[in-house]
Amino acid sequence: MKAINLKLAALSVVASIGLFAFSKIETGSIKGKVTPANGAAKVWAISGTDTLKASVDGGTFNIMDAKPGTYKLIVEAMPPYKNMAKEGVTVSDGQSTDVGEIKLQQGAK
């Protein structure tokens, strides 16, 4: 009887661990504004092995499906503007992170 109870307890523990292992991670997003509105083509978000990108449309961007973590944003500028980078952008589980306005500077890339 003790052996059966011990086996059932062990099976319950394994099943519980399996449920946590397959729990869904909620992705978030990173959004913001680039000025001037026609100064950038794309925005990239880089974190570890993840690289995400979004087009800039009317000066705004929204990078979808970002896993929770810390990202580096790179704004791919169009001439005569310089590419810009923003470090330490944090995405939380299932949340949208607004980085606000990114102002591009003129000059060589």
N, C-alpha and C positions, 0 to 999 in steps of 0.2 A: 504494500500500500504506500509506504514511504517512497519507494522508487517511482511509482506512478505520479505521485504528487510532485516529486522533484523534476520529473520529465515535463510535466505540464507547466511548472513554473519556468523552467528553462525555455520552453517553447514560447511562452508569453513574452519573455524578455527579448528573444530573437525577433518575434513579430513586431514588438514595439519599436525596436531599433530599425527594423526595415521600414516602418511607416515614416520615421523621421528622416531616413536616408532619401526617401523619395518625395519629401515635401517640396512644394513648388516655390521657387524664388520669384518674388515679384520684381519685375524690372521697372526702372524709372525712366526719366528723360532729362535732357539738358536743353534749356531754351535761352534765347537772348536776342539782342539787337546789335547790329553792326552799323556804324556811321562812318562815312556816308553810305547811304543805302545801296548804291551801285558800286561800292568799293571792294566787295568780296564775292567770290564764287562759291566757296565751300568752307565748312567748319568741320574739323576732325576732333574726335575725342579719343585719347589713348590712355590705356590703363593695363599694365602687365601685358597679357597676350591679346587683349581686346582692342580693336580699332574700329571705330564707328565714324560715319560721316553723314552730313546733311547739306543740302543746297541752301544757299542764302537767297530768299525770295522777298523782294521789297525791303531788304534790310533786316529781316528776321530769320531765325533758324530754330529748328526743333529736332534734336537728335533723340530718336526713340530707341527703346529696348536696351537701355544702359543698365548693366548689372550693378548692384550696390558696390561702392568703392570710391576711390579717389582717381580723378582723371586730369590729364593735361589737355587743354583745348588749344588747337592751332587754327587760326583764321587764315585761309588761303586768299591773299589779297590780289587784286588786279592792279596793273600799272595805272597811275604812278604811286600806288600805296605799298607799304611794307607788310609782310606777313607779321601776325601778332601771335603771341602765346600767353596763355593764362594757366598757371599752375594751381594745384590744390582744389579743384572743383569736386565737391563731394556729392555723390548720389546715394540717397537712402532707399531702402526697400519700398518699392511701389510709389515713390514720390517724384515730383517734378522739381528740378533745381533751376532757378532763374539766375543767370549770371549777370543780368542787367545789360547795360550798354558797353560795347567795346568800341572805342574810338581808334580808327586807323590813322597812322601817320604817313605823310608823304615821304618818298625817298626810294632808294634802291632796295630791292628785296634782299 
